[in-house]
Amino acid sequence: MLKNLHKRKNVQYVLGLLIGFFFGFLLQKGGVCDYEIIMGQLLLQDFTVMKIILTAIVTGMLGVYAMHEVGWVVLHKKTGSLGTSVPGPLIFGVGFAALGYCPGTSVGAVGHGALDALVGGVIGITVGAGMYAAAYPFLKKRVLHIGDFGDKTLIDLIPVRNPWVVIFSVAVLIVGFMVFLETLGY
């Protein structure tokens, strides 16, 4: 089904634009483009952002594996390493805490007129991406491969015959955690 779409780049661009617009709209409506809500998350006072992220993880996990199960998509696992898993999130976290927006929410916030998100966020994303692109050859040789742990996923690490045992268990744990947050009043 999706093989035809893979061949049609122009359709992919239009779909990407429409999905991106819809995603930004939903981020805005969910409140996660609001600086106060994001800062509430960072101060562990408002878990709206975390609940939206966890909902997206469960939805994406179930959707991707369901599409894989029926043959609509092929999974392409990527290798990981400490050199990719430590510095990137640290830089992301510092920027997130300093600005109060992540890349997606900063673009959404610009959509509703937040100039701080435009200057710090969108311009910061552009400059940061350029700096990473310029440094990539060096990073690839010297940093990104450190502590390589291959392309193992949780499903690969837990010895079960049916991957849905792991997928369903993780989904139940995440939903249970979100229910727990709700019972605490978050």
C-alpha positions as CSV (number, residue, x, y, z in Angstrom):
1,M,0.0,0.0,0.0
2,L,2.6,2.6,1.0
3,K,5.1,1.4,-1.7
4,N,3.2,3.6,-4.2
5,L,3.5,6.6,-1.9
6,H,7.2,5.9,-1.5
7,K,7.7,6.5,-5.3
8,R,5.7,9.8,-5.4
9,K,7.9,12.4,-3.8
10,N,5.6,15.3,-4.5
11,V,2.7,13.6,-2.8
12,Q,5.0,12.9,0.2
13,Y,5.8,16.6,0.4
14,V,2.2,17.6,0.4
15,L,1.3,15.0,2.9
16,G,4.2,16.0,5.1
17,L,3.1,19.6,5.0
18,L,-0.5,18.7,5.9
19,I,0.4,16.3,8.6
20,G,2.9,18.9,10.1
21,F,0.2,21.5,10.0
22,F,-2.3,19.2,11.7
23,F,0.4,18.1,14.3
24,G,1.1,21.7,15.1
25,F,-2.6,22.5,15.4
26,L,-3.0,19.6,17.8
27,L,0.0,20.6,19.9
28,Q,-1.5,24.1,20.1
29,K,-4.9,22.8,21.1
30,G,-3.3,20.4,23.6
31,G,-1.7,23.4,25.3
32,V,1.9,22.2,24.9
33,C,2.9,25.3,22.9
34,D,2.1,27.4,26.0
35,Y,5.3,28.5,27.8
36,E,3.6,28.3,31.2
37,I,2.6,24.7,30.6
38,I,6.0,23.7,29.4
39,M,7.7,25.4,32.4
40,G,5.2,23.6,34.7
41,Q,6.4,20.3,33.2
42,L,10.0,21.2,33.7
43,L,9.2,22.2,37.3
44,L,7.2,18.9,37.8
45,Q,4.0,20.8,38.5
46,D,2.0,20.2,35.3
47,F,2.3,16.9,33.4
48,T,0.3,17.8,30.3
49,V,3.4,17.7,28.1
50,M,4.4,14.2,29.4
51,K,0.9,12.8,29.0
52,I,0.7,14.0,25.4
53,I,4.2,12.6,24.6
54,L,3.3,9.2,26.3
55,T,0.0,9.1,24.4
56,A,1.9,9.7,21.1
57,I,4.4,7.0,22.0
58,V,1.6,4.4,22.7
59,T,-0.3,5.4,19.6
60,G,2.8,5.4,17.4
61,M,4.0,2.1,18.8
62,L,0.7,0.3,18.3
63,G,0.2,1.9,14.9
64,V,3.7,1.2,13.5
65,Y,3.7,-2.4,14.6
66,A,0.1,-3.0,13.4
67,M,1.1,-1.6,10.0
68,H,4.2,-3.8,10.1
69,E,2.1,-6.8,11.0
70,V,-0.2,-6.4,7.9
71,G,2.8,-5.7,5.6
72,W,2.2,-2.0,5.0
73,V,5.6,-0.9,6.3
74,V,9.1,-2.4,6.8
75,L,10.9,-1.6,10.0
76,H,14.4,-0.1,9.6
77,K,16.1,-0.3,13.0
78,K,18.9,2.2,13.6
79,T,22.0,1.5,15.6
80,G,22.6,3.4,18.8
81,S,25.5,4.3,20.9
82,L,26.4,6.3,24.0
83,G,28.0,8.8,21.6
84,T,24.6,9.5,20.1
85,S,22.4,8.9,23.1
86,V,24.1,11.2,25.7
87,P,25.3,14.4,24.0
88,G,22.2,15.0,21.9
89,P,19.7,14.7,24.7
90,L,21.9,16.9,27.0
91,I,22.1,19.6,24.4
92,F,18.3,19.3,23.7
93,G,17.6,19.4,27.5
94,V,19.7,22.5,28.1
95,G,18.0,24.3,25.1
96,F,14.6,23.1,26.3
97,A,15.1,24.3,29.8
98,A,16.7,27.6,28.8
99,L,14.0,28.6,26.2
100,G,11.0,26.8,27.5
101,Y,10.2,25.2,24.1
102,C,11.3,22.1,22.3
103,P,11.6,22.3,18.5
104,G,8.0,21.2,17.8
105,T,6.4,23.4,20.4
106,S,8.6,26.4,19.4
107,V,7.2,26.3,15.8
108,G,3.7,25.8,17.2
109,A,4.2,28.8,19.6
110,V,5.4,30.9,16.6
111,G,2.1,30.0,15.0
112,H,0.2,31.7,17.8
113,G,2.5,34.7,17.9
114,A,5.2,34.0,20.5
115,L,8.2,36.0,19.4
116,D,10.5,34.4,22.0
117,A,9.8,31.1,20.2
118,L,10.7,32.6,16.9
119,V,14.0,34.2,17.9
120,G,15.2,31.6,20.3
121,G,13.4,28.5,18.9
122,V,13.2,28.6,15.1
123,I,16.4,30.6,14.6
124,G,18.1,28.4,17.2
125,I,16.9,25.3,15.5
126,T,18.2,26.6,12.2
127,V,21.6,27.6,13.6
128,G,21.9,24.4,15.6
129,A,21.1,22.2,12.6
130,G,23.7,24.1,10.6
131,M,26.3,23.7,13.3
132,Y,25.6,20.0,13.6
133,A,25.8,19.6,9.8
134,A,29.2,21.3,9.8
135,A,30.5,19.3,12.7
136,Y,29.0,15.9,11.5
137,P,32.2,14.6,9.7
138,F,34.2,15.1,12.9
139,L,31.5,13.7,15.1
140,K,31.0,10.7,12.9
141,K,34.7,9.8,13.2
142,R,35.3,10.7,16.8
143,V,32.1,10.7,18.9
144,L,29.0,9.1,17.5
145,H,30.3,5.5,17.5
146,I,31.5,5.5,21.2
147,G,29.7,2.8,23.2
148,D,28.0,1.3,20.2
149,F,25.1,-1.0,21.3
150,G,23.8,-2.1,17.9
151,D,20.3,-2.1,16.6
152,K,18.7,-4.0,19.5
153,T,15.2,-3.0,20.5
154,L,13.3,-4.0,23.7
155,I,11.5,-6.7,21.6
156,D,14.9,-8.1,20.7
157,L,16.1,-8.1,24.3
158,I,13.1,-9.8,25.8
159,P,12.9,-13.5,24.7
160,V,9.3,-13.9,23.6
161,R,7.9,-15.5,20.5
162,N,5.3,-12.9,19.9
163,P,6.4,-9.3,19.8
164,W,2.9,-8.2,20.7
165,V,3.5,-9.4,24.3
166,V,6.2,-6.7,24.7
167,I,4.3,-4.1,22.7
168,F,1.0,-4.6,24.7
169,S,2.9,-4.8,28.0
170,V,4.7,-1.5,27.4
171,A,1.5,0.1,26.3
172,V,-0.3,-1.0,29.4
173,L,2.5,0.2,31.6
174,I,2.5,3.6,30.0
175,V,-1.3,4.0,30.2
176,G,-1.2,2.8,33.8
177,F,1.4,5.5,34.6
178,M,-0.8,8.1,33.0
179,V,-3.7,7.0,35.0
180,F,-1.5,7.1,38.1
181,L,-0.6,10.8,37.3
182,E,-4.3,11.6,36.9
183,T,-5.1,10.1,40.3
184,L,-2.5,12.3,41.8
185,G,-4.2,15.3,40.2
186,Y,-1.6,16.0,37.5
